[in-house]
């Protein structure tokens, strides 16, 4: 579920969790559950930010100095030379 969430939604939910934990009113079990959800959301946010950063890095200048966008593709290992 958290893997398909949008960055903004994950960040908003993470902020809600932090506020609840900072209040200190949650029972221990609920605090642990909220903390676990927060860790998962922070990892999702980090992953989405890393992907966005890699996409931005793909923007390069062409020969005429204009920025061009290249399609983003995962780099595959170059071990497979069987072709």
C-alpha positions as CSV (number, residue, x, y, z in Angstrom):
1,X,0.0,0.0,0.0
2,X,2.7,2.5,1.0
3,X,4.6,1.8,-2.2
4,X,1.8,3.2,-4.4
5,X,1.2,6.3,-2.3
6,X,2.0,9.8,-3.7
7,X,4.9,11.7,-2.2
8,X,2.7,14.5,-0.9
9,X,0.2,12.1,0.7
10,X,3.0,10.1,2.4
11,X,4.6,13.3,3.7
12,X,1.3,14.6,5.0
13,X,0.6,11.3,6.8
14,X,4.1,11.3,8.2
15,X,3.6,14.8,9.6
16,X,0.4,13.7,11.3
17,X,2.2,10.7,12.9
18,X,5.0,12.9,14.1
19,X,2.5,15.3,15.7
20,X,0.6,12.5,17.5
21,X,3.9,11.0,18.8
22,X,5.1,14.4,20.0
23,X,1.9,14.9,21.9
24,X,2.8,11.8,23.9
25,X,-0.8,10.8,24.6
26,X,-0.8,7.5,22.7
27,X,-0.6,4.2,24.6
28,X,2.6,2.3,24.0
29,X,1.2,-0.2,21.5
30,X,-0.3,2.6,19.4
31,X,2.9,4.6,19.6
32,X,4.9,1.6,18.3
33,X,2.4,1.1,15.5
34,X,2.5,4.7,14.5
35,X,6.3,4.7,14.7
36,X,6.4,1.7,12.4
37,X,4.1,3.3,9.9
38,X,6.2,6.5,10.0
39,X,9.4,4.5,9.3
40,X,7.7,2.9,6.3
41,X,6.4,6.3,5.0
42,X,9.8,7.9,5.4
43,X,11.4,5.1,3.4
44,X,8.8,5.6,0.7
45,X,9.4,9.4,0.7
46,X,13.2,8.8,0.4
47,X,12.7,6.4,-2.5
48,X,10.4,8.8,-4.4
49,X,12.8,11.7,-3.8
50,X,15.8,9.6,-5.0
51,X,13.8,8.6,-8.2
52,X,12.9,12.3,-8.8
53,X,16.5,13.3,-8.3
54,X,17.7,10.7,-10.8
55,X,15.1,11.9,-13.3
56,X,16.3,15.5,-12.9
57,X,19.9,14.4,-13.4
58,X,18.9,12.9,-16.8
59,X,18.2,16.4,-18.1
60,X,21.3,17.3,-20.0
61,X,22.4,20.1,-22.3
62,X,22.4,19.4,-26.0
63,X,25.0,20.6,-28.5
64,X,23.1,23.9,-28.9
65,X,23.1,24.5,-25.1
66,X,19.4,23.8,-24.8
67,X,18.2,21.4,-22.1
68,X,16.9,18.2,-23.4
69,X,15.1,15.4,-21.5
70,X,16.2,11.8,-22.0
71,X,13.9,9.0,-21.0
72,X,14.5,7.6,-17.6
73,X,15.5,4.0,-17.6
74,X,16.8,1.8,-14.8
75,X,20.4,0.9,-15.4
76,X,20.8,-2.7,-16.1
77,X,23.9,-4.8,-15.2
78,X,26.2,-5.1,-18.2
79,X,27.0,-8.7,-17.3
80,X,24.6,-10.0,-19.9
81,X,26.7,-10.0,-23.1
82,X,25.0,-13.1,-24.6
83,X,23.4,-11.2,-27.4
